Amino acid sequence: MLKNLGPLGIAGLVIVLAGIALIASESLLIAAGMAMVLGGLGLVVKALVSGLLQSFGMF
């Protein structure tokens, strides 16, 4: 998975994880909610991109 992200994607992943860790240092419940929102958003974006690529016959 990491080789498909590239350096910019890995840097973004590290920043997201650092942000959640920073929030978790104050409130674990809010950090868990933020992680769930980010995960859900990622799944929605993946589904949209996959659907778009399928409509063009690329995937």
N, C-alpha and C positions, 0 to 999 in steps of 0.2 A: 504494500500500500504506500509506503513512504517514497519509493522510487517513482510512483506515478504522480505524486504531489509536486515534486520539484523543490528547489530551495525556498521559493517564496511561499509555497503552501506549508512547508515545514515550519517556517518562521511564523506564519499566521497561527498554526496549531499551537506552537509554544506560547505565543502571546495570549491566546484564548485560555490555555491551561493555567498560565500565570495569573490571569485575571480572575479566574474561578478560585484559584488558591488564595488570592488576596481577599476576595469576598468571604471565603470559608474561614479565614482567620478571625473575622468579625461575627459571622452568623452562618452556621452550617445549613440551616433550613433554607435560607435565601440562596446560598450557593447551590444547593441541590435543585432548587427550582430553576435557577439560571441555567444549570447544566442540562436539565430536561428541555427547556425552551430551545437552547442551542442545538441539541440533538434532534428535536422535532423539526426545527427549521432546516437543518441539514438534510433530513429525509425528504422533506417537501421539495427542496431545491433539486435533489438527486432525481426524484420522480419527474419533476417538470423537465429537466434536461434530457432524461431518458426518453420521455414522451416526444419531445421535440426532435430528437435525433431519429427516433423510429418513424416519425411522420416524413422525414426526409430520406428514409431508407438507409441510414448510415449505421444503425445499431441493431 
